[in-house]
Amino acid sequence: MDDVRSLFDDARARLAGAPREGLGRMVEPRRILGIARAPRIVPVGSAWHLGVLLVGDAAVMSVGEVTRAVDPGRRGYAAESARHRAELRAAALRGGFAAGDTVHFGWTELDLDAVARGEESGPLSLVSGEPMVRWSASGTRAPLRGYLDERIEMLRHPIQGA
């Protein structure tokens, strides 16, 4: 039986030197003289992005939303969803991320102690004593050790053109 914490400690050691992505938190600034200011996504750290998981130095999180910090460019949009995505990109840039940075926000910190006790925390669970991960909302569970091995390999050696 693998210990959940030791699996992530091992993953962190193997990920040393691999690229990280930014973690952010959405902030609604206070009004100034009654005038609303645009929201921003401020940096709160970084983590390795391993599929449905974000592995930080001390915490493991489930992925929430992802955007890239860029100037939104043109202002005329055919779809409201395109306008929303542009606003999120601009919020990350306003919050202090460098242009082009990948930014994760709306993530949820997972309780590894709960998983070790047999409870579910986000996509992580313990099934018959084995740590498992649910890699999609409708997907089945996969052994966490193999999932981490595969994702670390993909992060350290990305497929050309992917």
C-alpha positions as a Markdown table, in Angstrom:
| # | Residue | x | y | z |
|---|---|---|---|---|
| 1 | Met | 0.0 | 0.0 | 0.0 |
| 2 | Asp | 1.3 | 3.4 | -0.9 |
| 3 | Asp | 1.0 | 6.4 | 1.4 |
| 4 | Val | -0.6 | 9.3 | -0.3 |
| 5 | Arg | 1.8 | 11.9 | 1.2 |
| 6 | Ser | 4.9 | 9.8 | 0.2 |
| 7 | Leu | 3.6 | 9.5 | -3.4 |
| 8 | Phe | 3.5 | 13.3 | -3.6 |
| 9 | Asp | 6.8 | 13.8 | -1.8 |
| 10 | Asp | 8.4 | 11.5 | -4.4 |
| 11 | Ala | 6.7 | 13.3 | -7.2 |
| 12 | Arg | 8.1 | 16.7 | -6.0 |
| 13 | Ala | 11.6 | 15.2 | -5.9 |
| 14 | Arg | 11.3 | 13.9 | -9.4 |
| 15 | Leu | 9.8 | 17.2 | -10.6 |
| 16 | Ala | 12.7 | 19.4 | -9.4 |
| 17 | Gly | 13.7 | 21.6 | -12.3 |
| 18 | Ala | 10.5 | 21.0 | -14.3 |
| 19 | Pro | 8.5 | 24.0 | -15.4 |
| 20 | Arg | 5.8 | 25.3 | -13.1 |
| 21 | Glu | 2.7 | 27.3 | -13.7 |
| 22 | Gly | 1.3 | 30.3 | -11.7 |
| 23 | Leu | -1.3 | 30.0 | -9.0 |
| 24 | Gly | -3.6 | 33.0 | -8.7 |
| 25 | Arg | -6.5 | 34.2 | -6.6 |
| 26 | Met | -9.3 | 36.4 | -8.0 |
| 27 | Val | -9.5 | 39.8 | -6.2 |
| 28 | Glu | -12.3 | 42.2 | -6.4 |
| 29 | Pro | -10.7 | 45.6 | -5.6 |
| 30 | Arg | -12.5 | 48.1 | -3.4 |
| 31 | Arg | -14.4 | 50.9 | -4.9 |
| 32 | Ile | -12.6 | 54.3 | -5.1 |
| 33 | Leu | -15.0 | 57.2 | -4.7 |
| 34 | Gly | -17.8 | 54.9 | -5.5 |
| 35 | Ile | -16.2 | 53.8 | -8.8 |
| 36 | Ala | -15.8 | 50.0 | -9.3 |
| 37 | Arg | -12.4 | 48.8 | -10.4 |
| 38 | Ala | -11.7 | 45.8 | -12.6 |
| 39 | Pro | -11.0 | 42.5 | -10.9 |
| 40 | Arg | -7.6 | 41.0 | -11.0 |
| 41 | Ile | -6.0 | 37.6 | -10.5 |
| 42 | Val | -3.1 | 38.0 | -8.1 |
| 43 | Pro | -0.1 | 35.6 | -7.8 |
| 44 | Val | -0.2 | 33.3 | -4.7 |
| 45 | Gly | 2.5 | 30.8 | -5.8 |
| 46 | Ser | 3.3 | 28.2 | -8.4 |
| 47 | Ala | 2.8 | 24.5 | -8.9 |
| 48 | Trp | 3.5 | 21.7 | -11.3 |
| 49 | His | 0.4 | 21.0 | -13.5 |
| 50 | Leu | -0.2 | 17.2 | -13.6 |
| 51 | Gly | -3.5 | 16.6 | -15.3 |
| 52 | Val | -6.3 | 17.2 | -12.8 |
| 53 | Leu | -3.8 | 18.0 | -10.1 |
| 54 | Leu | -1.6 | 20.9 | -9.2 |
| 55 | Val | 1.4 | 19.9 | -7.0 |
| 56 | Gly | 2.9 | 22.8 | -5.0 |
| 57 | Asp | 5.8 | 22.8 | -2.5 |
| 58 | Ala | 3.5 | 22.0 | 0.4 |
| 59 | Ala | 0.0 | 21.4 | -1.0 |
| 60 | Val | -1.8 | 19.5 | -3.6 |
| 61 | Met | -4.8 | 21.1 | -5.4 |
| 62 | Ser | -7.4 | 20.1 | -7.9 |
| 63 | Val | -7.4 | 22.2 | -11.1 |
| 64 | Gly | -10.0 | 24.9 | -11.3 |
| 65 | Glu | -9.8 | 27.4 | -14.2 |
| 66 | Val | -6.8 | 28.1 | -16.4 |
| 67 | Thr | -6.0 | 31.2 | -18.4 |
| 68 | Arg | -3.0 | 32.9 | -19.9 |
| 69 | Ala | -2.0 | 36.5 | -18.9 |
| 70 | Val | -2.3 | 38.5 | -22.1 |
| 71 | Asp | -3.6 | 41.9 | -23.3 |
| 72 | Pro | -7.2 | 41.1 | -24.4 |
| 73 | Gly | -6.7 | 42.9 | -27.7 |
| 74 | Arg | -9.8 | 43.7 | -29.7 |
| 75 | Arg | -12.9 | 44.7 | -27.9 |
| 76 | Gly | -15.7 | 43.5 | -30.2 |
| 77 | Tyr | -16.8 | 39.9 | -29.5 |
| 78 | Ala | -19.3 | 37.7 | -31.2 |
| 79 | Ala | -19.9 | 35.6 | -28.1 |
| 80 | Glu | -20.2 | 36.5 | -24.5 |
| 81 | Ser | -17.9 | 33.5 | -23.6 |
| 82 | Ala | -15.1 | 35.1 | -25.7 |
| 83 | Arg | -15.5 | 38.4 | -23.8 |
| 84 | His | -15.4 | 36.5 | -20.5 |
| 85 | Arg | -12.1 | 34.7 | -21.5 |
| 86 | Ala | -10.6 | 38.0 | -22.6 |
| 87 | Glu | -11.5 | 39.6 | -19.3 |
| 88 | Leu | -9.8 | 36.7 | -17.4 |
| 89 | Arg | -6.7 | 37.1 | -19.5 |
| 90 | Ala | -6.6 | 40.8 | -18.7 |
| 91 | Ala | -7.3 | 40.2 | -15.0 |
| 92 | Ala | -4.2 | 38.0 | -14.8 |
| 93 | Leu | -2.1 | 40.6 | -16.5 |
| 94 | Arg | -3.4 | 43.4 | -14.2 |
| 95 | Gly | -2.8 | 41.2 | -11.2 |
| 96 | Gly | 0.9 | 41.0 | -11.8 |
| 97 | Phe | 1.5 | 37.9 | -13.9 |
| 98 | Ala | 4.0 | 38.4 | -16.8 |
| 99 | Ala | 2.6 | 38.4 | -20.3 |
| 100 | Gly | 2.3 | 34.8 | -21.6 |
| 101 | Asp | 2.2 | 33.2 | -18.2 |
| 102 | Thr | -0.2 | 30.3 | -17.6 |
| 103 | Val | -2.4 | 31.0 | -14.6 |
| 104 | His | -4.5 | 28.6 | -12.5 |
| 105 | Phe | -7.2 | 30.1 | -10.3 |
| 106 | Gly | -10.3 | 28.7 | -8.7 |
| 107 | Trp | -8.3 | 25.6 | -7.6 |
| 108 | Thr | -9.2 | 23.7 | -4.5 |
| 109 | Glu | -6.6 | 22.5 | -1.9 |
| 110 | Leu | -7.0 | 18.8 | -1.3 |
| 111 | Asp | -7.0 | 17.1 | 2.1 |
| 112 | Leu | -4.4 | 14.3 | 1.9 |
| 113 | Asp | -5.0 | 13.3 | 5.5 |
| 114 | Ala | -8.7 | 12.7 | 4.7 |
| 115 | Val | -7.7 | 10.6 | 1.7 |
| 116 | Ala | -5.4 | 8.5 | 3.9 |
| 117 | Arg | -8.3 | 8.0 | 6.3 |
| 118 | Gly | -10.4 | 6.6 | 3.4 |
| 119 | Glu | -12.4 | 9.7 | 2.6 |
| 120 | Glu | -12.6 | 11.4 | -0.8 |
| 121 | Ser | -11.0 | 14.8 | -1.4 |
| 122 | Gly | -11.6 | 16.2 | -4.9 |
| 123 | Pro | -10.4 | 13.7 | -7.5 |
| 124 | Leu | -8.4 | 11.7 | -4.9 |
| 125 | Ser | -9.7 | 8.6 | -2.9 |
| 126 | Leu | -8.5 | 5.4 | -1.3 |
| 127 | Val | -9.9 | 2.2 | -2.8 |
| 128 | Ser | -9.0 | -1.1 | -1.1 |
| 129 | Gly | -6.1 | 0.7 | 0.5 |
| 130 | Glu | -4.7 | 2.0 | -2.8 |
| 131 | Pro | -4.6 | 5.8 | -3.6 |
| 132 | Met | -6.6 | 6.5 | -6.7 |
| 133 | Val | -7.3 | 9.5 | -8.9 |
| 134 | Arg | -10.4 | 10.3 | -10.9 |
| 135 | Trp | -8.9 | 11.9 | -14.0 |
| 136 | Ser | -12.2 | 13.3 | -15.5 |
| 137 | Ala | -15.6 | 14.0 | -14.1 |
| 138 | Ser | -17.1 | 11.0 | -15.9 |
| 139 | Gly | -13.9 | 8.9 | -15.9 |
| 140 | Thr | -13.1 | 5.9 | -13.8 |
| 141 | Arg | -10.4 | 5.9 | -11.1 |
| 142 | Ala | -6.8 | 5.1 | -11.9 |
| 143 | Pro | -4.0 | 4.2 | -9.5 |
| 144 | Leu | -2.4 | 7.5 | -8.3 |
| 145 | Arg | 1.2 | 6.1 | -8.6 |
| 146 | Gly | 0.8 | 5.3 | -12.3 |
| 147 | Tyr | -1.0 | 8.5 | -13.0 |
| 148 | Leu | 1.8 | 10.6 | -11.4 |
| 149 | Asp | 4.5 | 8.6 | -13.2 |
| 150 | Glu | 2.8 | 9.2 | -16.6 |
| 151 | Arg | 2.1 | 12.9 | -16.0 |
| 152 | Ile | 5.6 | 13.6 | -14.7 |
| 153 | Glu | 7.1 | 11.9 | -17.7 |
| 154 | Met | 4.9 | 14.0 | -20.0 |
| 155 | Leu | 5.9 | 17.2 | -18.2 |
| 156 | Arg | 9.6 | 16.4 | -18.2 |
| 157 | His | 9.6 | 15.1 | -21.8 |
| 158 | Pro | 6.7 | 16.8 | -23.8 |
| 159 | Ile | 5.7 | 15.3 | -27.1 |
| 160 | Gln | 6.9 | 17.4 | -30.0 |
| 161 | Gly | 4.1 | 19.5 | -31.4 |
| 162 | Ala | 1.7 | 18.9 | -28.5 |
